[in-house]
Amino acid sequence: MSTHRARSLSRVLEDFGSTLLDLEHGDAEAAGEIGGVGIHDPHDEQHYPQRAIVLGVGVHGAEQTSRLLRDLAAHGAAALVVRGPVEDADELEEVVSETGVALLALTRGASWAQLAAMLRTLLSEGDVGEAGAHTLGGVPSGDLFALANAIATLLDAPITIEDRRSRILAFSGRQDEADTARVESILARQVPERYLRVHEEHGVFKELFRSQGPVHIPPPAIGDEVALPRVAIAVRAGDEILGSVWAALRKPLTPERDQAFREAAKLAALHMLRFRAGTDAENRLRADLVTTALEGGGGAVHALGRLDLVTEPTLVMAMGLARGAGEDHAHLTAERQRLTSALAVHLTAVQPRSAVALLGDVAYALFPVTGDSAHARERAVQVAANFLQRTGDRAGAVIGIGPVAQEPAALPRSRANADRALRVLLSGESAQRVASIADVYVDALLLEMRDLAIANRDELSGPLARLAAYDTKHNAHLVETLRAWLDAFGDVIAASASVFVHPNTFRYRIRRVAEVGQLDLQDPSARFAAMLQLRLMGPAESGGARPGGTGPTPAACPTPTASVPSASAE
């Protein structure tokens, strides 16, 4: 069991070891408790949690590193991580001593994204709730890194704890005593594909998940690679396989260590269940806090305080997933959860105090902003668009963005408008994947007016009712003609082309529209009323916009560019 505090820099270095991080300069003990993870971006405003460990992606050389160390000291950061090997490392010792910001080096080949995820996992204990003081077998409950180190001590071998898909959940120290494959697994948080294929071909996983005891696995022959033998044991909770524990051995297990490994697997099951339960509980608590904040009222300020968002202007993002043909509910639910987790990682990398929760079918994000409302809205749209670009088109996700809430009481309005923008995007009335309510306000208003018309069971009336009745009786296409003429702002040539008829035929039809419908097409109010009815309740015909569509907005319809022929004209 570690003697270091759970959120201390010393604990981070102890758990990750030299496989991932090396302390170049600074005092890990003096760094105190780590407040969170930040990512340095030289082209954006910087917002870090207090006592943050900051990832200096792309920072190289003594000059850049020195300048950043001084900036981070002003922000109250605890440590800076740069890519190793550190250039001119000796020149930086004095700056580290001056600023009090520890300098760490990330092993070459390790992923920044994986490091960020691992740090957040390690530091997340008690972020939005009270940390439990329970232990299991002398190890803090659910602390898989501490458990891995404890098992490593018992077996005198480096350990990994993996899930059923061979993803690394935690690992012990001393991984440098293992082999290249183990180090590669740690850096990628995943056992290399070539080893998984060999294990599958030799039935290793079948035997592992069938056996109740340790399974001894000889080193696979893959080219010239040199690997140590492994011993692995499945971790079970009743009939459920939770994962497995793997040890890289230089000598066979003694009977005592074999028995210790069996007992450790039972203990690992309790920790993995506690880890899973703790993650689920934290997700539920975060969702409850986000929900409370979005509802406003007396509890909103308290919830935002728990989320560390009470003092900043914040806007709401709402992410939805368009349901594709043939996709079942279970698939959509899993996809929503996956995208919600991905959105949380993306937003916290940009703004560490962001909070994301999946509420029903919609993932809501509270996104702190700075600057004036227009700049904040543009920034939020850009961040959301970057996320969707990374996830690709296949997922079918879209994001609506509400206005900036300057105070907690305004968050419900921001949520409502984010929902309105999301509805427009999901309705297919817009080709955009990200939109603020300001971008799609008229479309949202038309959808809501259509809802009202449906709720009131309204029917076509006046000129539109007369035209529709005439079309039904004579198949005259007068409603289609009117729609095309309005959409083309009275341009007969363009309108006739849109419905594939000769301009002279179209002129005749538009005269019949005015005559049959008793509609004065030179009256702006009459044109507005006709277009609004068409948008809300008009019958959909080929070549025309559907009700609620995104054609010219009624209020913006100018005087037609072509005069309307009189009903008596030849």
ZIGITA-V577946 format. One record per pair of residues at least 12 apart in sequence whose C-alpha atoms are under 8 Angstrom apart, sorted by sequence separation. I is the first residue (numbers start at 1). J is the second residue. D is the distance in whole Angstrom. If there is no record, write none. Layout:
i->I j->J d->D
i->I j->J d->D
//
This chain:
i->36 j->48 d->8
i->37 j->49 d->7
i->148 j->160 d->7
i->159 j->171 d->6
i->160 j->172 d->6
i->217 j->229 d->6
i->218 j->230 d->6
i->232 j->244 d->7
i->233 j->245 d->6
i->344 j->356 d->6
i->354 j->366 d->6
i->355 j->367 d->7
i->402 j->414 d->4
i->467 j->479 d->6
i->484 j->496 d->8
i->535 j->547 d->4
i->536 j->548 d->5
i->36 j->49 d->6
i->148 j->161 d->7
i->158 j->171 d->8
i->159 j->172 d->5
i->204 j->217 d->7
i->216 j->229 d->8
i->217 j->230 d->5
i->232 j->245 d->6
i->233 j->246 d->7
i->290 j->303 d->7
i->343 j->356 d->8
i->354 j->367 d->5
i->367 j->380 d->8
i->401 j->414 d->8
i->402 j->415 d->6
i->422 j->435 d->8
i->534 j->547 d->6
i->535 j->548 d->5
i->35 j->49 d->6
i->36 j->50 d->7
i->38 j->52 d->6
i->40 j->54 d->7
i->158 j->172 d->6
i->159 j->173 d->8
i->216 j->230 d->6
i->217 j->231 d->6
i->232 j->246 d->4
i->289 j->303 d->5
i->290 j->304 d->8
i->353 j->367 d->8
i->354 j->368 d->6
i->402 j->416 d->7
i->403 j->417 d->7
i->421 j->435 d->6
i->429 j->443 d->8
i->481 j->495 d->8
i->484 j->498 d->7
i->492 j->506 d->7
i->535 j->549 d->6
i->35 j->50 d->5
i->36 j->51 d->7
i->37 j->52 d->5
i->38 j->53 d->6
i->39 j->54 d->5
i->40 j->55 d->6
i->158 j->173 d->6
i->171 j->186 d->8
i->216 j->231 d->4
i->217 j->232 d->8
i->231 j->246 d->6
i->232 j->247 d->6
i->289 j->304 d->7
i->321 j->336 d->7
i->353 j->368 d->7
i->384 j->399 d->7
i->402 j->417 d->5
i->403 j->418 d->8
i->421 j->436 d->6
i->464 j->479 d->7
i->484 j->499 d->7
i->492 j->507 d->7
i->34 j->50 d->8
i->35 j->51 d->5
i->36 j->52 d->5
i->37 j->53 d->5
i->38 j->54 d->5
i->39 j->55 d->5
i->40 j->56 d->5
i->41 j->57 d->8
i->158 j->174 d->6
i->159 j->175 d->8
i->215 j->231 d->5
i->216 j->232 d->7
i->230 j->246 d->7
i->231 j->247 d->5
i->320 j->336 d->8
i->340 j->356 d->7
i->351 j->367 d->7
i->401 j->417 d->7
i->402 j->418 d->4
i->421 j->437 d->5
i->424 j->440 d->7
i->34 j->51 d->5
i->35 j->52 d->5
i->36 j->53 d->6
i->37 j->54 d->6
i->38 j->55 d->6
i->39 j->56 d->7
i->40 j->57 d->7
i->144 j->161 d->8
i->157 j->174 d->8
i->158 j->175 d->5
i->168 j->185 d->7
i->214 j->231 d->6
i->215 j->232 d->5
i->230 j->247 d->6
i->231 j->248 d->7
i->289 j->306 d->8
i->340 j->357 d->7
i->351 j->368 d->7
i->401 j->418 d->4
i->402 j->419 d->8
i->420 j->437 d->7
i->10 j->28 d->5
i->33 j->51 d->7
i->34 j->52 d->6
i->35 j->53 d->8
i->37 j->55 d->8
i->39 j->57 d->7
i->168 j->186 d->7
i->214 j->232 d->5
i->215 j->233 d->6
i->230 j->248 d->5
i->231 j->249 d->7
i->289 j->307 d->7
i->340 j->358 d->6
i->400 j->418 d->5
i->401 j->419 d->8
i->418 j->436 d->7
i->481 j->499 d->8
i->9 j->28 d->5
i->10 j->29 d->6
i->34 j->53 d->7
i->86 j->105 d->7
i->158 j->177 d->7
i->214 j->233 d->5
i->229 j->248 d->6
i->230 j->249 d->6
i->400 j->419 d->6
i->402 j->421 d->8
i->418 j->437 d->6
i->421 j->440 d->6
i->424 j->443 d->7
i->480 j->499 d->8
i->8 j->28 d->8
i->9 j->29 d->7
i->85 j->105 d->7
i->152 j->172 d->6
i->158 j->178 d->7
i->169 j->189 d->8
i->213 j->233 d->6
i->214 j->234 d->8
i->228 j->248 d->6
i->229 j->249 d->6
i->245 j->265 d->7
i->347 j->367 d->8
i->381 j->401 d->7
i->400 j->420 d->7
i->401 j->421 d->7
i->417 j->437 d->6
i->421 j->441 d->7
i->424 j->444 d->6
i->8 j->29 d->8
i->80 j->101 d->7
i->82 j->103 d->8
i->84 j->105 d->5
i->85 j->106 d->8
i->152 j->173 d->8
i->168 j->189 d->5
i->212 j->233 d->8
i->213 j->234 d->8
i->228 j->249 d->6
i->229 j->250 d->7
i->244 j->265 d->8
i->337 j->358 d->7
i->344 j->365 d->8
i->380 j->401 d->8
i->400 j->421 d->5
i->401 j->422 d->8
i->423 j->444 d->7
i->9 j->31 d->6
i->60 j->82 d->7
i->78 j->100 d->8
i->79 j->101 d->5
i->80 j->102 d->6
i->81 j->103 d->6
i->82 j->104 d->6
i->83 j->105 d->5
i->84 j->106 d->5
i->85 j->107 d->7
i->148 j->170 d->7
i->149 j->171 d->7
i->167 j->189 d->6
i->168 j->190 d->6
i->198 j->220 d->7
i->212 j->234 d->7
i->228 j->250 d->7
i->336 j->358 d->8
i->399 j->421 d->8
i->400 j->422 d->4
i->532 j->554 d->6
i->8 j->31 d->7
i->9 j->32 d->7
i->54 j->77 d->7
i->59 j->82 d->6
i->60 j->83 d->8
i->78 j->101 d->5
i->79 j->102 d->4
i->80 j->103 d->5
i->81 j->104 d->5
i->82 j->105 d->5
i->83 j->106 d->5
i->84 j->107 d->5
i->85 j->108 d->7
i->148 j->171 d->6
i->149 j->172 d->4
i->167 j->190 d->4
i->168 j->191 d->7
i->211 j->234 d->8
i->340 j->363 d->6
i->399 j->422 d->6
i->400 j->423 d->8
i->421 j->444 d->7
i->424 j->447 d->8
i->531 j->554 d->6
i->8 j->32 d->6
i->9 j->33 d->7
i->52 j->76 d->8
i->53 j->77 d->6
i->56 j->80 d->7
i->58 j->82 d->8
i->59 j->83 d->8
i->77 j->101 d->7
i->78 j->102 d->6
i->79 j->103 d->6
i->80 j->104 d->6
i->81 j->105 d->6
i->82 j->106 d->6
i->83 j->107 d->7
i->84 j->108 d->6
i->148 j->172 d->5
i->149 j->173 d->6
i->166 j->190 d->6
i->167 j->191 d->6
i->208 j->232 d->7
i->377 j->401 d->8
i->398 j->422 d->7
i->420 j->444 d->6
i->8 j->33 d->4
i->9 j->34 d->6
i->50 j->75 d->8
i->51 j->76 d->6
i->52 j->77 d->5
i->53 j->78 d->6
i->54 j->79 d->6
i->55 j->80 d->6
i->56 j->81 d->6
i->57 j->82 d->7
i->58 j->83 d->8
i->61 j->86 d->7
i->62 j->87 d->6
i->70 j->95 d->8
i->79 j->104 d->7
i->81 j->106 d->6
i->83 j->108 d->7
i->144 j->169 d->7
i->145 j->170 d->5
i->166 j->191 d->6
i->195 j->220 d->7
i->208 j->233 d->6
i->209 j->234 d->6
i->336 j->361 d->7
i->400 j->425 d->7
i->481 j->506 d->7
i->485 j->510 d->8
i->7 j->33 d->5
i->8 j->34 d->6
i->50 j->76 d->6
i->51 j->77 d->4
i->52 j->78 d->5
i->53 j->79 d->5
i->54 j->80 d->5
i->55 j->81 d->5
i->56 j->82 d->5
i->57 j->83 d->7
i->60 j->86 d->8
i->61 j->87 d->5
i->62 j->88 d->6
i->66 j->92 d->7
i->69 j->95 d->7
i->73 j->99 d->6
i->144 j->170 d->6
i->145 j->171 d->6
i->146 j->172 d->8
i->208 j->234 d->6
i->377 j->403 d->7
i->399 j->425 d->8
i->528 j->554 d->5
i->7 j->34 d->5
i->48 j->75 d->7
i->50 j->77 d->6
i->51 j->78 d->5
i->52 j->79 d->7
i->53 j->80 d->6
i->54 j->81 d->6
i->55 j->82 d->7
i->56 j->83 d->8
i->60 j->87 d->7
i->61 j->88 d->7
i->62 j->89 d->7
i->65 j->92 d->8
i->69 j->96 d->7
i->73 j->100 d->7
i->144 j->171 d->8
i->145 j->172 d->6
i->242 j->269 d->7
i->336 j->363 d->8
i->377 j->404 d->7
i->398 j->425 d->7
i->528 j->555 d->7
i->5 j->33 d->8
i->7 j->35 d->8
i->49 j->77 d->8
i->51 j->79 d->8
i->53 j->81 d->7
i->73 j->101 d->6
i->233 j->261 d->8
i->333 j->361 d->8
i->376 j->404 d->7
i->398 j->426 d->7
i->481 j->509 d->7
i->482 j->510 d->7
i->48 j->77 d->8
i->62 j->91 d->7
i->66 j->95 d->6
i->70 j->99 d->6
i->72 j->101 d->7
i->233 j->262 d->7
i->236 j->265 d->8
i->481 j->510 d->7
i->528 j->557 d->7
i->62 j->92 d->6
i->69 j->99 d->7
i->235 j->265 d->5
i->236 j->266 d->7
i->242 j->272 d->7
i->373 j->403 d->8
i->234 j->265 d->7
i->235 j->266 d->7
i->373 j->404 d->6
i->478 j->509 d->7
i->482 j->513 d->7
i->69 j->101 d->7
i->209 j->241 d->7
i->233 j->265 d->7
i->237 j->269 d->6
i->478 j->510 d->7
i->481 j->513 d->8
i->235 j->268 d->7
i->236 j->269 d->6
i->237 j->270 d->8
i->401 j->434 d->8
i->403 j->436 d->8
i->235 j->269 d->6
i->399 j->433 d->6
i->400 j->434 d->6
i->401 j->435 d->6
i->402 j->436 d->6
i->403 j->437 d->7
i->478 j->512 d->7
i->479 j->513 d->8
i->524 j->558 d->8
i->369 j->404 d->8
i->398 j->433 d->5
i->399 j->434 d->5
i->400 j->435 d->5
i->401 j->436 d->4
i->402 j->437 d->6
i->478 j->513 d->6
i->524 j->559 d->7
i->347 j->383 d->8
i->397 j->433 d->7
i->398 j->434 d->6
i->399 j->435 d->7
i->400 j->436 d->6
i->401 j->437 d->6
i->400 j->437 d->7
i->522 j->559 d->8
i->522 j->560 d->8
i->321 j->361 d->8
i->320 j->361 d->7
i->321 j->362 d->8
i->346 j->387 d->7
i->486 j->527 d->8
i->522 j->563 d->8
i->320 j->362 d->5
i->522 j->564 d->7
i->319 j->362 d->6
i->320 j->363 d->7
i->521 j->564 d->7
i->34 j->78 d->7
i->214 j->258 d->7
i->309 j->353 d->7
i->318 j->362 d->6
i->319 j->363 d->5
i->343 j->387 d->7
i->499 j->543 d->6
i->308 j->353 d->7
i->318 j->363 d->6
i->319 j->364 d->6
i->388 j->433 d->8
i->486 j->531 d->7
i->498 j->543 d->6
i->32 j->78 d->8
i->180 j->226 d->8
i->181 j->227 d->7
i->307 j->353 d->7
i->318 j->364 d->5
i->467 j->513 d->7
i->470 j->516 d->8
i->31 j->78 d->6
i->179 j->226 d->7
i->180 j->227 d->7
i->214 j->261 d->7
i->317 j->364 d->6
i->318 j->365 d->7
i->31 j->79 d->7
i->179 j->227 d->6
i->214 j->262 d->7
i->307 j->355 d->7
i->316 j->364 d->7
i->317 j->365 d->5
i->385 j->433 d->8
i->483 j->531 d->7
i->179 j->228 d->6
i->213 j->262 d->6
i->316 j->365 d->6
i->317 j->366 d->7
i->385 j->434 d->6
i->467 j->516 d->6
i->178 j->228 d->7
i->316 j->366 d->5
i->317 j->367 d->7
i->384 j->434 d->7
i->466 j->516 d->7
i->467 j->517 d->5
i->315 j->366 d->6
i->316 j->367 d->6
i->466 j->517 d->5
i->483 j->534 d->7
i->314 j->366 d->6
i->315 j->367 d->5
i->515 j->567 d->6
i->314 j->367 d->5
i->315 j->368 d->7
i->381 j->434 d->6
i->463 j->516 d->8
i->464 j->517 d->7
i->511 j->564 d->7
i->514 j->567 d->7
i->314 j->368 d->4
i->315 j->369 d->7
i->381 j->435 d->7
i->463 j->517 d->4
i->510 j->564 d->8
i->511 j->565 d->6
i->57 j->112 d->7
i->313 j->368 d->6
i->314 j->369 d->6
i->381 j->436 d->7
i->462 j->517 d->8
i->463 j->518 d->6
i->511 j->566 d->7
i->512 j->567 d->7
i->312 j->368 d->6
i->313 j->369 d->6
i->463 j->519 d->6
i->511 j->567 d->5
i->55 j->112 d->8
i->312 j->369 d->7
i->313 j->370 d->7
i->312 j->370 d->8
i->507 j->565 d->8
i->309 j->368 d->7
i->377 j->436 d->7
i->484 j->543 d->8
i->335 j->395 d->8
i->484 j->544 d->6
i->55 j->116 d->8
i->480 j->541 d->7
i->483 j->544 d->6
i->483 j->545 d->8
i->480 j->543 d->8
i->480 j->544 d->7
i->487 j->551 d->7
i->24 j->89 d->7
i->290 j->355 d->7
i->487 j->552 d->6
i->290 j->356 d->7
i->464 j->530 d->7
i->25 j->92 d->8
i->26 j->93 d->8
i->290 j->357 d->7
i->463 j->530 d->8
i->25 j->93 d->6
i->291 j->359 d->8
i->489 j->557 d->7
i->31 j->100 d->8
i->286 j->355 d->8
i->287 j->356 d->8
i->464 j->533 d->8
i->489 j->558 d->7
i->490 j->559 d->8
i->491 j->560 d->7
i->26 j->96 d->6
i->31 j->101 d->8
i->178 j->248 d->6
i->286 j->356 d->8
i->287 j->357 d->5
i->464 j->534 d->8
i->489 j->559 d->7
i->490 j->560 d->4
i->491 j->561 d->6
i->492 j->562 d->7
i->25 j->96 d->7
i->26 j->97 d->7
i->31 j->102 d->7
i->178 j->249 d->8
i->286 j->357 d->7
i->287 j->358 d->7
i->486 j->557 d->8
i->489 j->560 d->5
i->490 j->561 d->5
i->491 j->562 d->6
i->287 j->359 d->7
i->489 j->561 d->7
i->490 j->562 d->5
i->114 j->187 d->8
i->323 j->396 d->8
i->460 j->533 d->7
i->490 j->563 d->8
i->26 j->100 d->7
i->28 j->102 d->7
i->114 j->188 d->7
i->283 j->357 d->8
i->290 j->364 d->8
i->321 j->395 d->7
i->322 j->396 d->6
i->464 j->538 d->8
i->26 j->101 d->7
i->27 j->102 d->6
i->114 j->189 d->7
i->321 j->396 d->6
i->322 j->397 d->6
i->26 j->102 d->4
i->111 j->187 d->7
i->290 j->366 d->8
i->321 j->397 d->4
i->322 j->398 d->8
i->25 j->102 d->6
i->26 j->103 d->6
i->110 j->187 d->5
i->111 j->188 d->7
i->164 j->241 d->7
i->166 j->243 d->8
i->320 j->397 d->6
i->321 j->398 d->6
i->460 j->537 d->7
i->24 j->102 d->8
i->25 j->103 d->5
i->109 j->187 d->7
i->110 j->188 d->7
i->164 j->242 d->6
i->165 j->243 d->8
i->319 j->397 d->7
i->320 j->398 d->6
i->459 j->537 d->7
i->460 j->538 d->7
i->23 j->102 d->8
i->24 j->103 d->6
i->25 j->104 d->7
i->37 j->116 d->7
i->163 j->242 d->6
i->164 j->243 d->5
i->319 j->398 d->6
i->320 j->399 d->6
i->23 j->103 d->6
i->24 j->104 d->5
i->163 j->243 d->4
i->164 j->244 d->7
i->319 j->399 d->4
i->23 j->104 d->5
i->24 j->105 d->7
i->162 j->243 d->6
i->163 j->244 d->6
i->318 j->399 d->5
i->319 j->400 d->6
i->22 j->104 d->5
i->23 j->105 d->7
i->37 j->119 d->7
i->161 j->243 d->8
i->162 j->244 d->5
i->317 j->399 d->7
i->318 j->400 d->5
i->21 j->104 d->6
i->22 j->105 d->5
i->37 j->120 d->7
i->161 j->244 d->6
i->162 j->245 d->6
i->317 j->400 d->6
i->318 j->401 d->6
i->453 j->536 d->8
i->21 j->105 d->6
i->22 j->106 d->7
i->36 j->120 d->7
i->161 j->245 d->5
i->162 j->246 d->8
i->317 j->401 d->5
i->453 j->537 d->8
i->21 j->106 d->5
i->22 j->107 d->8
i->160 j->245 d->6
i->161 j->246 d->6
i->316 j->401 d->6
i->317 j->402 d->6
i->20 j->106 d->6
i->21 j->107 d->6
i->159 j->245 d->7
i->160 j->246 d->5
i->315 j->401 d->7
i->316 j->402 d->5
i->450 j->536 d->5
i->20 j->107 d->5
i->36 j->123 d->7
i->159 j->246 d->6
i->160 j->247 d->7
i->315 j->402 d->6
i->316 j->403 d->7
i->449 j->536 d->7
i->450 j->537 d->7
i->19 j->107 d->7
i->35 j->123 d->8
i->159 j->247 d->5
i->315 j->403 d->6
i->316 j->404 d->8
i->18 j->107 d->8
i->34 j->123 d->8
i->158 j->247 d->6
i->159 j->248 d->7
i->315 j->404 d->5
i->446 j->535 d->8
i->447 j->536 d->8
i->20 j->110 d->7
i->157 j->247 d->6
i->158 j->248 d->6
i->314 j->404 d->6
i->315 j->405 d->6
i->446 j->536 d->7
i->157 j->248 d->6
i->158 j->249 d->8
i->313 j->404 d->7
i->314 j->405 d->5
i->157 j->249 d->6
i->313 j->405 d->6
i->314 j->406 d->7
i->157 j->250 d->8
i->313 j->406 d->4
i->314 j->407 d->8
i->312 j->406 d->7
i->313 j->407 d->6
i->152 j->247 d->8
i->312 j->407 d->8
i->316 j->411 d->7
i->315 j->411 d->7
i->314 j->411 d->8
i->318 j->415 d->8
i->155 j->253 d->8
i->310 j->408 d->7
i->316 j->414 d->6
i->317 j->415 d->7
i->450 j->548 d->7
i->315 j->414 d->6
i->316 j->415 d->5
i->315 j->415 d->8
i->318 j->418 d->6
i->317 j->418 d->6
i->318 j->419 d->6
i->447 j->548 d->6
i->155 j->257 d->6
i->316 j->418 d->6
i->320 j->422 d->7
i->446 j->548 d->6
i->154 j->257 d->7
i->319 j->422 d->7
i->304 j->408 d->8
i->318 j->422 d->7
i->322 j->426 d->6
i->155 j->260 d->8
i->321 j->426 d->8
i->443 j->548 d->7
i->154 j->260 d->7
i->155 j->261 d->7
i->320 j->426 d->7
i->443 j->549 d->7
i->12 j->119 d->8
i->154 j->261 d->8
i->301 j->408 d->6
i->443 j->550 d->7
i->300 j->408 d->6
i->300 j->409 d->8
i->12 j->122 d->8
i->151 j->261 d->8
i->442 j->553 d->7
i->296 j->408 d->7
i->297 j->409 d->7
i->151 j->264 d->7
i->296 j->409 d->5
i->296 j->410 d->8
i->7 j->122 d->7
i->293 j->408 d->7
i->296 j->411 d->7
i->6 j->122 d->8
i->7 j->123 d->6
i->295 j->411 d->7
i->296 j->412 d->6
i->6 j->123 d->7
i->294 j->411 d->6
i->295 j->412 d->6
i->293 j->411 d->7
i->294 j->412 d->5
i->429 j->548 d->8
i->429 j->549 d->6
i->430 j->550 d->7
i->147 j->268 d->7
i->294 j->415 d->7
i->429 j->550 d->6
i->144 j->268 d->8
i->144 j->271 d->7
i->142 j->270 d->8
i->143 j->271 d->7
i->144 j->272 d->7
i->142 j->271 d->4
i->15 j->145 d->6
i->137 j->267 d->7
i->141 j->271 d->6
i->142 j->272 d->6
i->15 j->146 d->7
i->136 j->267 d->7
i->142 j->273 d->8
i->144 j->275 d->8
i->142 j->274 d->5
i->143 j->275 d->7
i->141 j->274 d->6
i->142 j->275 d->4
i->15 j->149 d->8
i->136 j->270 d->8
i->141 j->275 d->8
i->142 j->276 d->8
i->136 j->271 d->7
i->142 j->278 d->7
i->1 j->138 d->7
i->1 j->139 d->6
i->1 j->140 d->8
i->2 j->146 d->6
i->1 j->146 d->6
i->1 j->147 d->8
i->1 j->149 d->7
i->1 j->150 d->6
i->129 j->282 d->7
i->128 j->282 d->7
i->16 j->171 d->8
i->15 j->171 d->7
i->16 j->172 d->8
i->17 j->173 d->6
i->19 j->175 d->6
i->129 j->285 d->8
i->15 j->172 d->6
i->16 j->173 d->7
i->17 j->174 d->7
i->19 j->176 d->6
i->128 j->285 d->7
i->15 j->173 d->6
i->17 j->175 d->8
i->18 j->176 d->8
i->128 j->286 d->7
i->14 j->173 d->7
i->19 j->183 d->7
i->19 j->186 d->8
i->20 j->187 d->7
i->19 j->187 d->8
i->128 j->306 d->6
i->128 j->307 d->7
i->117 j->345 d->8
i->48 j->351 d->8
i->49 j->352 d->7
i->47 j->351 d->7
i->48 j->352 d->7
i->49 j->353 d->8
i->47 j->352 d->7
i->39 j->349 d->6
i->38 j->349 d->7
i->39 j->350 d->7
i->38 j->352 d->7
i->37 j->352 d->7
i->36 j->352 d->8
//
